[in-house]
């Protein structure tokens, strides 16, 4: 299950940290859970098995390639 931008939803007050922690705790063992979004709360990071932060190193936008529908837009 992918909870797209759930960390941002917490930061914006749309859901609580406790709600997201409950989802993590209630996840069946056979299910993979991916929670995306910047600025994860420390409690979410602590509960997670894996935390990754992606950082742009090189992007074709810097060479003037415009955003593409379905990819960046």
ZAMARGU-4260 file (C-alpha; in steps of 0.2 Angstrom, whole numbers, plus 5000, padded with zeros to 4 digits):
<rodrens>
0) 5000/5000/5000 | 5006/5017/4996 | 5001/5032/5006 | 5006/5046/4994 | 5012/5062/5002
5) 5005/5056/5019 | 5019/5065/5028 | 5014/5081/5020 | 4996/5078/5025 | 5002/5077/5043
10) 5011/5093/5041 | 4996/5102/5034 | 4985/5095/5048 | 4974/5084/5037 | 4978/5069/5047
15) 4987/5067/5064 | 5003/5059/5068 | 4993/5047/5079 | 4982/5042/5064 | 4997/5038/5053
20) 5005/5028/5068 | 4989/5018/5070 | 4990/5014/5051 | 5008/5008/5053 | 5004/4998/5068
25) 4989/4990/5061 | 4997/4985/5045 | 4997/4966/5042 | 5014/4958/5042 | 5012/4952/5024
30) 5009/4970/5017 | 5022/4982/5012 | 5018/5000/5017 | 5026/5015/5008 | 5023/5032/5015
35) 5029/5047/5005 | 5031/5065/5007 | 5044/5077/5015 | 5046/5082/5033 | 5041/5066/5041
40) 5037/5068/5060 | 5051/5061/5071 | 5038/5048/5078 | 5035/5042/5060 | 5054/5040/5057
45) 5056/5031/5073 | 5042/5018/5069 | 5048/5016/5051 | 5059/5001/5045 | 5067/5011/5031
50) 5068/5030/5029 | 5075/5037/5012 | 5078/5055/5007 | 5080/5059/4989 | 5091/5073/4983
55) 5092/5080/4965 | 5110/5079/4959 | 5106/5082/4940 | 5090/5086/4931 | 5087/5089/4913
60) 5076/5104/4918 | 5093/5113/4921 | 5096/5111/4902 | 5080/5119/4897 | 5069/5104/4895
65) 5052/5109/4900 | 5041/5099/4912 | 5032/5084/4903 | 5014/5080/4905 | 5012/5064/4916
70) 5030/5065/4922 | 5033/5082/4931 | 5016/5090/4928
</rodrens>
